[in-house]
């Protein structure tokens, strides 16, 4: 199949990484159209921030765009004028996410329509539908215009809820200024993961002096990074296909073995990382459900760790009383009087972990930082909603993404892999699970690039 023009829908990290991977490894005849609804590329929810203390939670040595060139980002940092204001002593350092956005922007400059060789066209607009034609695909924008290609790839990333000033429940990616949060306001954050930490740091940096409370079922914070060395794990020693409870037992025993020999639990987590996709795919449907319900938080606080700088900021906020962590279940909220922006308040109800008593607390704002694992049928963007409605794609049974096969081809309502519609990045988490960080996405993009090359 000829693939002389590929349409990538989504210009965040996933889309940019795929475009760069395809363009650097293909012949001159390959062209790419990158459709992005935001004003720039390389943003998404992770990198669309100007906050200097929103830091990468992966060391710079692991953030290369290319699986076959692991030092690419490190070399860029050493050569880039944009990186000079930051102290980057070695590859273990963590830099602001806005700097990585700059890297992604410069990554594709050699191929841009204006200033490069012209093989990459950036199309600004919201894609609302994709259809297969006799000879390829057509991507339709909200404006009504269509763009034709041979293959379409969904790189839509995480869906960000639309912000409305009248909403009592704010989402994690609204700045305090946009949300109208006053300095003395009482804020409740739902969730205690990485999004909560970003939110709390941004509030404090904006001069916020009111109480900040973070509530989650277990009240666990992400653990910090330390210098570590992944241990070598033989795949034969991994209990593929077993229940999450046994996997957890095996993990703890392996950690105990490593620490007895002077290692660290981080060595084990990083040693397991190359096999997390296989572990996930070997679980039964029931096992996956049990993992999401009972083991996901435990895995994520160990796997998605905090840079030391962010960990210090959180610890200081806790010690000073600026931030309070509660373990419990959120039960609901009711608005009292005027809306939050008009000086009103919200009464929130929750039950602490291990207690049957329902407590109430008055706050001015509630921010949803419960994470990115959301049902695409309820929280998808216009494109995913359209594809699901027309049967071009189907929701996975767990409700965490759309179904794709092992080649990243989208699976339709009848269970058939589409020939010309593929997907990469977080939207494929139901199949691949660990596909939200750059090292995982770049490997996926490299594999998809090889798939396209084999088809040509």
C-alpha positions in Angstrom: 0.0 0.0 0.0 1.3 3.4 -0.9 1.5 5.8 2.0 2.7 8.9 0.3 0.7 11.3 2.5 -0.1 10.5 6.2 -2.5 12.6 8.2 -1.7 12.8 11.9 -4.5 14.1 14.0 -3.1 15.7 17.1 -0.1 17.9 17.3 0.9 17.2 20.9 3.9 15.1 21.9 2.5 11.9 20.4 1.8 13.5 17.0 5.1 15.3 16.8 7.1 12.3 17.8 5.4 10.2 15.1 5.8 12.9 12.5 9.5 13.2 13.2 10.1 9.5 13.3 8.4 9.0 9.9 10.0 11.9 8.2 13.6 11.1 9.3 13.4 7.4 8.2 11.4 7.7 5.0 12.1 8.7 1.4 11.6 12.2 0.1 8.2 11.2 -1.3 6.5 10.9 2.1 4.5 13.9 3.2 2.7 14.4 6.4 -0.2 16.7 7.4 -0.3 17.4 11.1 -3.7 18.6 12.3 -3.7 20.5 15.6 -6.5 22.6 17.2 -4.2 24.6 19.4 -2.1 27.5 18.3 1.1 25.6 18.4 2.5 22.1 18.3 4.2 19.9 20.9 1.8 21.1 23.7 -0.9 18.7 24.8 -1.8 18.8 28.5 1.7 18.0 29.6 3.7 20.7 27.9 1.1 23.5 27.4 2.3 25.3 30.5 4.4 28.4 31.2 4.9 27.5 34.9 8.7 27.1 35.4 8.1 24.8 38.3 6.1 22.3 36.2 9.0 20.0 35.7 9.5 16.8 33.6 8.9 13.8 35.8 11.4 11.8 33.7 15.2 12.6 33.7 16.5 14.3 30.6 18.6 11.2 29.7 15.3 9.3 29.0 13.5 12.0 27.0 15.0 11.6 23.5 12.4 11.7 20.7 14.1 8.7 19.1 14.4 5.2 20.4 17.6 4.6 18.3 19.2 7.8 19.4 18.8 7.9 23.2 21.0 11.0 23.7 19.2 13.2 21.2 17.5 15.4 23.8 20.6 15.6 25.9 22.6 16.8 23.0 19.9 19.4 22.2 20.1 20.7 25.8 23.8 21.1 25.5 23.6 23.0 22.2 20.4 25.0 22.7 20.3 28.6 23.7 16.9 28.0 25.2 18.4 25.6 27.8 21.2 27.8 28.9 19.2 29.5 31.8 18.7 26.1 33.4 21.3 24.2 35.4 21.6 20.8 33.7 24.6 19.2 35.1 24.1 15.6 33.8 21.5 13.3 32.3 19.8 12.7 35.7 18.5 16.3 35.8 14.9 17.4 35.4 14.0 20.5 33.4 10.8 22.6 33.0 8.2 21.1 30.7 8.0 24.2 28.6 11.6 23.6 27.6 10.7 20.2 26.3 7.9 21.8 24.3 10.6 24.0 22.7 12.5 20.8 21.8 9.4 19.3 20.2 8.8 22.4 18.2 12.4 22.5 16.9 12.4 18.7 16.3 10.2 19.0 13.1 11.6 22.3 11.8 13.7 20.6 9.0 10.6 19.3 7.4 8.2 22.3 7.7 6.4 23.6 4.7 7.8 27.1 5.4 11.5 27.0 6.3 12.1 23.3 5.8 11.9 20.8 2.9 8.2 21.2 2.8 7.2 17.6 3.6 5.4 18.6 6.8 2.3 20.7 6.7 0.8 22.0 10.0 -3.0 22.5 9.7 -4.6 24.4 12.5 -8.2 23.3 13.2 -10.3 20.8 15.1 -10.7 17.4 13.3 -14.2 16.1 13.9 -14.3 13.1 11.7 -12.2 10.6 9.6 -13.6 8.4 6.9 -12.0 5.8 4.6 -12.3 6.4 0.9 -11.6 4.1 -2.1 -8.1 5.3 -2.2 -7.3 6.5 1.3 -8.8 8.7 4.0 -10.5 12.0 4.5 -10.2 14.1 7.6 -12.9 16.6 8.1 -12.4 19.7 10.2 -15.0 21.6 12.2 -14.8 24.4 9.6 -16.1 21.9 7.0 -12.9 21.6 5.0 -11.5 18.2 4.2 -7.9 16.9 3.9 -7.1 13.8 1.9 -4.4 11.2 2.6 -3.5 7.6 2.4 -3.4 6.8 6.1 -4.8 8.6 9.2 -3.3 8.3 12.6 -5.1 9.4 15.8 -2.7 11.0 18.1 -5.4 12.9 20.1 -3.7 12.4 23.5 -5.7 13.0 26.7 -9.0 14.7 26.4 -9.1 18.1 28.3 -12.5 19.1 29.5 -13.7 22.5 28.2 -13.5 25.2 30.8 -16.6 27.3 31.8 -16.4 30.0 34.4 -19.8 28.8 35.7 -18.6 25.3 36.5 -18.3 24.5 40.2 -15.9 21.7 39.4 -12.7 22.9 37.8 -10.3 20.7 35.8 -6.7 20.3 36.6 -5.3 22.3 33.7 -7.0 25.6 34.4 -4.7 28.2 35.9 -5.7 30.0 39.1 -6.1 33.2 37.1 -8.4 31.6 34.5 -10.5 30.0 37.3 -10.7 33.3 39.3 -9.3 31.7 42.5 -8.7 34.3 45.1 -5.6 34.3 47.2 -7.5 33.5 50.4 -9.9 30.9 48.9 -10.2 27.4 50.4 -9.4 24.9 47.7 -10.2 21.2 47.6 -8.2 19.1 45.1 -9.6 15.7 44.2 -6.6 13.3 43.7 -3.1 13.2 45.1 -1.1 12.3 42.0 1.1 14.2 39.7 -1.7 16.5 38.5 -2.5 17.5 42.1 1.2 18.4 42.7 1.2 20.6 39.6 -1.9 22.3 40.7 -0.7 22.9 44.3 2.7 24.2 43.1 1.0 26.6 40.7 -1.4 27.8 43.3 1.4 28.5 45.8 3.5 30.2 43.1 0.6 32.5 42.2 0.6 33.8 45.8 -2.3 31.7 47.1 -2.5 31.8 50.9 -5.7 30.0 51.6 -6.0 26.3 52.7 -5.3 23.7 50.1 -6.6 20.2 50.8 -6.0 17.2 48.6 -8.3 14.1 48.9 -7.9 10.7 47.4 -9.1 7.2 48.4 -5.7 6.2 49.8 -4.0 9.6 50.3 -0.8 8.4 48.7 1.7 10.8 47.0 4.0 9.8 44.1 7.4 8.8 45.4 10.5 10.7 44.4 13.2 9.9 41.9 16.7 8.9 43.1 19.7 7.8 41.1 19.2 4.1 40.5 20.4 1.3 38.2 17.7 -1.0 36.7 18.3 -4.6 37.6 18.4 -7.2 34.8 15.2 -9.3 35.0 14.9 -12.5 33.0 11.5 -12.6 31.3 11.3 -16.3 32.4 11.2 -15.0 36.1 8.2 -12.7 35.5 4.8 -14.4 36.4 3.0 -13.4 33.2 -0.7 -14.2 33.1 -1.1 -14.5 36.9 -3.5 -12.5 39.1 -2.5 -8.9 40.1 -2.4 -10.1 43.7 0.3 -12.7 42.9 2.1 -10.1 40.7 2.2 -7.8 43.7 3.6 -10.5 45.9 6.3 -11.3 43.3 7.2 -7.6 43.0 7.6 -7.3 46.8 9.7 -10.4 47.0 11.9 -9.1 44.1 12.3 -5.7 45.9 13.3 -7.5 49.1 15.9 -9.6 47.2 17.3 -6.4 45.5 17.5 -4.4 48.8 19.3 -7.2 50.6 22.0 -6.8 47.9 22.3 -3.0 48.4 19.7 -2.0 45.7 16.5 -0.1 45.8 12.9 -0.6 44.8 13.4 1.8 41.9 15.9 -0.6 40.4 13.2 -3.2 40.3 10.5 -0.9 38.9 12.9 0.3 36.1 13.9 -3.3 35.5 10.3 -4.3 35.0 9.5 -1.4 32.7 10.5 -3.1 29.4 8.0 -5.9 30.2 5.0 -3.9 31.5 3.1 -4.1 28.1 3.5 -7.9 28.1 2.4 -8.1 31.8 -0.7 -6.0 31.0 -1.6 -8.0 27.9 -1.2 -11.3 29.7 -3.8 -10.4 32.3 -7.3 -11.8 32.0 -10.1 -9.2 31.5 -11.0 -9.7 35.2 -7.4 -9.4 36.2 -7.2 -6.0 34.4 -10.2 -4.8 36.2 -8.8 -5.9 39.5 -5.5 -4.2 38.7 -7.3 -0.9 37.9 -9.4 -1.1 41.1 -6.9 -2.3 43.6 -3.3 -2.1 42.3 -3.1 0.9 39.9 -2.5 3.5 42.6 0.3 1.4 44.1 1.9 0.9 40.7 1.6 4.5 39.7 3.2 6.1 42.8 6.2 3.9 42.2 6.3 4.1 38.4 5.4 7.7 37.8 7.8 9.4 40.2 8.4 13.0 41.2 11.5 14.9 40.3 13.4 15.8 43.5 12.6 19.5 43.2 8.9 18.9 43.1 9.1 16.4 46.0 10.9 19.0 48.1 8.2 21.7 47.3 5.4 19.3 48.3 7.2 18.2 51.6 7.7 21.9 52.5 4.0 22.7 51.8 2.9 19.8 54.0 5.3 20.8 56.8 4.1 24.4 56.8 0.5 23.5 56.7 0.0 25.1 53.2 -1.2 21.7 52.0 -3.2 18.9 53.7 -3.6 15.4 52.5 -6.7 13.4 53.3 -7.4 9.7 52.6 -11.0 9.2 52.0 -13.9 9.1 49.5 -15.5 12.1 47.9 -19.2 11.9 48.2 -20.4 15.0 46.5 -20.9 18.8 46.8 -23.6 21.4 46.9 -23.3 25.1 46.0 -24.1 27.6 48.7 -25.3 31.0 47.6 -23.6 32.6 44.6 -21.1 30.9 42.4 -17.4 30.5 43.6 -16.3 33.4 41.5 -18.9 35.7 43.1 -17.7 34.9 46.6 -20.0 31.9 47.2 -19.0 28.6 48.7 -19.3 24.9 48.2 -20.2 22.3 50.8 -18.3 19.1 50.1 -19.0 15.8 51.7 -16.5 13.0 52.2 -15.8 9.9 54.3 -12.3 9.3 55.7 -10.7 6.0 54.9 -11.6 3.4 57.5 -14.5 5.5 58.9 -18.3 5.4 58.3 -18.8 8.9 59.4 -19.7 11.5 56.7 -17.9 14.8 57.1 -18.7 18.2 55.5 -16.4 21.0 54.7 -16.9 24.4 53.2 -14.6 25.4 50.4 -14.6 28.0 47.6 -13.3 25.8 44.7 -13.0 22.1 43.9 -10.4 21.0 41.3 -10.6 17.6 39.6 -7.1 16.1 39.6 -8.3 12.5 39.6 -6.2 11.7 36.5 -6.4 10.9 32.8 -8.0 7.5 32.9 -11.4 8.3 31.6 -14.1 6.6 29.5 -13.9 7.8 25.9 -17.6 7.3 25.5 -18.2 10.0 28.1 -15.1 12.1 28.0 -13.8 11.8 24.4 -13.3 14.7 22.1 -15.5 15.4 19.0 -13.4 13.1 16.8 -13.4 10.1 19.1 -17.1 10.6 19.8 -17.9 10.6 16.1 -15.8 7.5 15.4 -17.5 5.6 18.2 -21.0 6.7 17.1 -20.4 5.5 13.5 -18.8 2.3 14.5 -15.4 3.1 12.9 -13.9 2.6 16.4 -15.2 0.9 19.5 -14.7 1.5 23.2 -12.6 -1.1 25.0 -14.4 -3.2 27.6 -12.6 -1.5 30.5 -13.7 2.0 29.3 -10.2 3.5 29.3 -9.6 4.0 25.6 -10.5 2.8 22.1 -9.5 -0.7 20.9 -6.5 -1.1 18.6 -4.7 -4.3 17.6 -1.0 -5.0 18.1 -0.1 -3.0 15.0 -2.0 0.1 16.4 -4.7 -0.3 13.8 -8.1 0.9 15.1 -10.7 -1.8 15.6 -14.2 -1.1 14.5 -17.6 -2.1 15.9 -17.5 -5.5 14.1 -14.1 -6.3 15.6 -12.2 -5.7 12.3 -8.9 -3.8 12.1 -9.2 -0.8 9.9 -6.7 -0.8 7.0 -6.1 2.9 6.9 -6.8 4.3 10.4 -4.3 3.8 13.2 -3.7 5.4 16.6 -0.7 6.1 18.9 -0.2 7.5 22.4 -2.6 7.6 25.4 -5.7 6.8 23.3 -4.3 3.3 22.8 -3.8 2.6 26.6 -6.4 -0.2 26.6 -4.1 -2.3 24.4 -0.6 -1.2 25.6 -1.3 0.4 29.1 2.1 2.0 29.5 1.9 4.5 26.7 1.7 7.8 28.4 5.3 8.8 28.8 7.8 9.8 26.1 10.0 6.6 26.3 7.0 4.4 25.7 5.4 6.7 23.0 8.7 6.9 21.0 9.0 3.1 20.9 5.4 2.9 19.7 6.1 5.5 17.0 9.2 3.6 15.9 7.2 0.4 15.6 4.4 2.0 13.7 7.0 3.7 11.4 8.5 0.3 10.6 4.9 -1.1 9.9 4.2 1.7 7.4 7.6 1.2 5.8 6.9 -2.5 5.3 3.6 -1.7 3.6 5.1 0.6 1.1 
